[in-house]
Amino acid sequence: MGNNIKFLSIIWLLLFLSCDDILEEDLSNDLVIPIMPSEGSTIVNNLVNFSWQSLEGADNYRLQLVRPSQNNMILLDSLVSGTSFQYPLEPGMYQWRVRGENFAYDTAYSFPISFTVEASSDLTNQTLLLNTPSANLYTNTTNLLFTWNELQFADSYTFELIKNLNGQTTLTQQGDITGTNYSVNASVFDEDAAYIWKVKAVNSNSETAYTSRSIYIDRQAPNQPLLVSPANEEIITAIAIDFNWTTGQDSGNVQSEVSSILEIAQDANFNTIIESFTVTNGTSQQVDIPNVGTYYWRVKTKDVAGNSSSYSISRSFTTE
């Protein structure tokens, strides 16, 4: 009997894979056509834009980048969903190629295209790259260090911090920064809000445009959840039990995404937790509890900024 089950499982898997192959378009004889950088081009910028033509049947594209002076070691091997990609590069000679992919098939790679990146003391068309904090970060921490990449030929950098709440207010503007980081006093973040930080590079005859990112300061804990069902001391005969609760409306200035942690225990003090689930979408969870007995459940919420609510008032239920 066991061998039959294994055989049927293998047949089912082969049929499943075969169906996917049939549904996916065969790309084996196709090629993706690169657009830029073109063969022999010279790019006077530290941020290179790669682009190629869309290929029907391709779900993604794989971009590879090498540097001939480093024995053609692959510097970049990235799966891209669209038809363009930006990547920062130091001055030097490079080659790139691209292919199309779907679940079942790949095209061949395009013929390698050589191009050169040159440095320039004119910063006007160059891009300053920010490092940390990451873009659209939600955090309850206000001791932040802002960092960015060094840009060749920059003499200094200018930093700005703006609060974006009921309009924009500039909190800090500091020029003549010779390093690649800057910190502000934590007291500047006087309330929960969206904050925009931006930096530009400057030299004696030119400057870049500002590069900016947003961060979200959220120090307010989510609401304590309210349990809905099962009711307290409910007797349940089903194995699959639906747990439901509510989290209420976030009243803070910043609404961080909230997840719920459902815990089920065999004792009222939750010393013996038998199930724990993190629910990221919604306020319900179905759980199979095959063994009869009395159990206890509770929920707490946690947001992406790192704040946690208190646990809900726990309830008990009995399975029969």
For each residue, the residues with C-beta under 8 A, 3 or more apart:
1: 4 5
2: 5 6
3: 6 7
4: 1 7 8
5: 1 2 8 9
6: 2 3 9 10
7: 3 4 10 11
8: 4 5 11 12
9: 5 6 12 13
10: 6 7 13 14
11: 7 8 14 15
12: 8 9 15 16
13: 9 10 16 17
14: 10 11 17 18
15: 11 12 18 19
16: 12 13 19 20
17: 13 14 20 21
18: 14 15 21 22
19: 15 16 22 23
20: 16 17 23 24 103 104
21: 17 18 24 104
22: 18 19
23: 19 20
24: 20 21 57 102 103 104 105
25: 56 57 102 105
26: 29 57 104 105
27: 30 55 57 58 100 101 102 105 106 107
28: 105 106 107
29: 26
30: 27 55 57 58 100 107
31: 107 108 110
32: 52 53 55 58 61 98 99 100 107 110
33: 52 53 110
34: 38 50 51 52 53 96 97 98 110 113
35: 38 51 52 53
36: 41 49 50 51
37: 41 43 48 49 50 96 113 115
38: 34 35 41 113 115
39: 113 114 115
40: 114 115
41: 36 37 38 115 116
42: 115 116 117 118
43: 37 48 115 116 117 118
44: 118 119 120 122 125
45: 48 117 125 126 127
46: 88 89 90 117 119 126 127 129 151 152
47: 86 87 88 89 126 127 129
48: 37 43 45 86 87 88 89 115 117
49: 36 37 84 85 86
50: 34 36 37 63 84 85 86 87 96 98
51: 34 35 36 83 84 85
52: 32 33 34 35 61 83 84 98 110
53: 32 33 34 35 83
54: 58 83
55: 27 30 32 58 61 100 107
56: 25
57: 24 25 26 27 30 100 102 105
58: 27 30 32 54 55 61 100 101 102 107
59: 81 101 102 103
60: 79 80 81 100 101 102
61: 32 52 55 58 79 80 81 82 83 98 99 100 101
62: 77 78 79 80 98 99 101 106
63: 50 76 77 78 80 85 96 97 98
64: 74 76 77 96 97 98 109
65: 74 75 76 77 87 94 95 96
66: 70 72 73 74 75 94 95 96 112
67: 70 72 73 75 92 93 94 95
68: 72 93 94 95 114
69: 92 93
70: 66 67 73 75
71:
72: 66 67 68 95
73: 66 67 70
74: 64 65 66 77
75: 65 66 67 70 94
76: 63 64 65 87
77: 62 63 64 65 74
78: 62 63 85
79: 60 61 62 101
80: 60 61 62 63 83 84 85
81: 59 60 61
82: 61 85
83: 51 52 53 54 61 80
84: 49 50 51 52 80
85: 49 50 51 63 78 80 82
86: 47 48 49 50
87: 47 48 50 65 76
88: 46 47 48 127 129 149
89: 46 47 48 92 94 117
90: 46 117
91: 117 118 119 152
92: 67 69 89 116 117
93: 67 68 69 114 115 116 117
94: 65 66 67 68 75 89 114 115 116 117
95: 65 66 67 68 72 112 113 114 115
96: 34 37 50 63 64 65 66 112 113 115
97: 34 63 64 109 110 111 112 113
98: 32 34 50 52 61 62 63 64 109 110
99: 32 61 62 106 107 108 109 110
100: 27 30 32 55 57 58 60 61 106 107
101: 27 58 59 60 61 62 79 105 106 107
102: 24 25 27 57 58 59 60 105
103: 20 24 59
104: 20 21 24 26
105: 24 25 26 27 28 57 101 102
106: 27 28 62 99 100 101
107: 27 28 30 31 32 55 58 99 100 101
108: 31 99
109: 64 97 98 99 112
110: 31 32 33 34 52 97 98 99 113
111: 97
112: 66 95 96 97 109
113: 34 37 38 39 95 96 97 110
114: 39 40 68 93 94 95
115: 37 38 39 40 41 42 43 48 93 94 95 96
116: 41 42 43 92 93 94
117: 42 43 45 46 48 89 90 91 92 93 94
118: 42 43 44 91
119: 44 46 91 152 153
120: 44 123 126 153
121: 153 203 205 206
122: 44 125 126 205 206
123: 120 126 151 153 154 201 202 203 206 207 208
124: 206 207 208
125: 44 45 122
126: 45 46 47 120 122 123 151 201 208
127: 45 46 47 88 208 209 211
128: 148 149 151 154 157 199 200 201 208 211
129: 46 47 88 148 149 211
130: 135 146 147 148 149 197 199 211 212 213
131: 147 148 149
132: 145 146 147
133: 137 139 144 146 197 213 215
134: 137 213
135: 130 213 214
136: 213 214 215 216
137: 133 134 215 216
138: 215 216 218 254 256 257 303 304 305
139: 133 144 215 216 217 218 305 306
140: 217 218 219 305 306 307
141: 144 306
142: 186 188 189 217
143: 183 186
144: 133 139 141 183 184 215
145: 132 181 182 183
146: 130 132 133 159 181 182 183 184 197 199
147: 130 131 132 180 181
148: 128 129 130 131 157 180 181 199 211
149: 88 128 129 130 131 180
150: 154 180
151: 46 123 126 128 154 201 208
152: 46 91 119
153: 119 120 121 123 203
154: 123 128 150 151 157 201 202 203 208
155: 178 202 203 204
156: 175 176 177 178 201 202 203
157: 128 148 154 175 177 178 179 180 182 199 200 201 202
158: 173 174 175 176 177 199 200 202 207
159: 146 172 173 174 175 177 182 197 198 199
160: 170 172 173 174 196 197 198 199 210
161: 170 171 172 173 184 188 195 196 197
162: 168 169 170 171 195 196 197 198
163: 168 169 171 193 194 195
164: 167 168 193 194 195 196 214
165: 169 191 193 194 253
166:
167: 164
168: 162 163 164 196
169: 162 163 165
170: 160 161 162 173
171: 161 162 163 184 188 195
172: 159 160 161 184 188
173: 158 159 160 161 170
174: 158 159 160 177 182
175: 156 157 158 159 202
176: 156 158
177: 156 157 158 159 174 182
178: 155 156 157
179: 157 182
180: 147 148 149 150 157
181: 145 146 147 148
182: 145 146 157 159 174 177 179 199
183: 143 144 145 146
184: 144 146 161 171 172 188
185: 188
186: 142 143 189
187: 190
188: 142 161 171 172 184 185
189: 142 186 193 195 217
190: 187
191: 165 217 253
192: 217 218 219 220 252 253 254
193: 163 164 165 189 216 217 253 254
194: 163 164 165 214 215 216 254
195: 161 162 163 164 171 189 214 215 216 217
196: 160 161 162 164 168 212 213 214
197: 130 133 146 159 160 161 162 212 213 215
198: 159 160 162 210 211 212 213
199: 128 130 146 148 157 158 159 160 182 210 211
200: 128 157 158 207 208 209 210 211
201: 123 126 128 151 154 156 157 207 208
202: 123 154 155 156 157 158 175 206 207 208
203: 121 123 153 154 155 156 206 207
204: 155
205: 121 122
206: 121 122 123 124 202 203
207: 123 124 158 200 201 202 203
208: 123 124 126 127 128 151 154 200 201 202 211
209: 127 200
210: 160 198 199 200
211: 127 128 129 130 148 198 199 200 208
212: 130 196 197 198
213: 130 133 134 135 136 196 197 198
214: 135 136 164 194 195 196
215: 133 136 137 138 139 144 194 195 197
216: 136 137 138 139 193 194 195 254 256 305
217: 139 140 142 189 191 192 193 195 254 305
218: 138 139 140 192 252 253 254 256 303 305 307
219: 140 192 305 307
220: 192 250 251 252 254 307
221: 307 308 309 310
222: 247 250 258 301 302 303 307 308 309
223: 247 248 249 250 301 309
224: 300 301 309 310 311 312
225: 245 246 247 248 260 283 299 300 301 309 312
226: 245 246 248 312
227: 244 245 297 298 299 312 313 314 315
228: 244 245 246
229: 234 242 243 244
230: 234 236 241 243 297 315 317
231: 234 315 317
232: 315 316 317
233: 315 316 317 318
234: 229 230 231 317 318
235: 317 318 319 320
236: 230 241 317 318 319 320
237: 319 320
238: 241
239: 288 289 290 319
240: 286 287 288
241: 230 236 238 286 287 288 289 317 319
242: 229 284 285 286
243: 229 230 262 284 285 286 287 297 299
244: 227 228 229 283 284
245: 225 226 227 228 260 262 283 284 299 312
246: 225 226 228 283
247: 222 223 225 258 260 283 301
248: 223 225 226
249: 223
250: 220 222 223 255 256 258
251: 220
252: 192 218 220 255
253: 165 191 192 193 218
254: 138 192 193 194 216 217 218 220 305
255: 250 252
256: 138 216 218 250 303 304 305 307
257: 138 280 303 304
258: 222 247 250 301 302 303 304
259: 278 279 280 301 302 303 304
260: 225 245 247 278 279 283 299 300 301 302
261: 276 277 278 279 299 300 301 302
262: 243 245 275 276 277 278 279 285 287 297 298 299
263: 270 273 275 276 297 298 299
264: 273 274 275 276 287 289 295 296 297
265: 268 269 270 271 272 273 274 295 296 297
266: 272 274 293 294 295 296
267: 270 271 272 296
268: 265 296 314 316
269: 265
270: 263 265 267 273 296 298 314
271: 265 267
272: 265 266 267
273: 263 264 265 270 276
274: 264 265 266 295
275: 262 263 264 287 289
276: 261 262 263 264 273
277: 261 262 285 287
278: 259 260 261 262
279: 259 260 261 262 282 283 284 285
280: 257 259
281:
282: 279
283: 225 244 245 246 247 260 279
284: 242 243 244 245 279
285: 242 243 262 277 279
286: 240 241 242 243
287: 240 241 243 262 264 275 277
288: 239 240 241
289: 239 241 264 275 295 319
290: 239
291: 319
292: 318 319 320
293: 266 318 319
294: 266 316 317 318
295: 264 265 266 274 289 316 317 318 319
296: 264 265 266 267 268 270 314 315 316
297: 227 230 243 262 263 264 265 314 315 316 317
298: 227 262 263 270 311 312 313 314 315
299: 225 227 243 245 260 261 262 263 311 312
300: 224 225 260 261 308 309 310 311 312
301: 222 223 224 225 247 258 259 260 261 308 309
302: 222 258 259 260 261 306 307 308 309
303: 138 218 222 256 257 258 259 306 307 308
304: 138 256 257 258 259
305: 138 139 140 216 217 218 219 254 256
306: 139 140 141 302 303
307: 140 218 219 220 221 222 256 302 303
308: 221 222 300 301 302 303
309: 221 222 223 224 225 300 301 302
310: 221 224 300
311: 224 298 299 300 314
312: 224 225 226 227 245 298 299 300
313: 227 298
314: 227 268 270 296 297 298 311
315: 227 230 231 232 233 296 297 298
316: 232 233 268 294 295 296 297
317: 230 231 232 233 234 235 236 241 294 295 297
318: 233 234 235 236 292 293 294 295
319: 235 236 237 239 241 289 291 292 293 295
320: 235 236 237 292
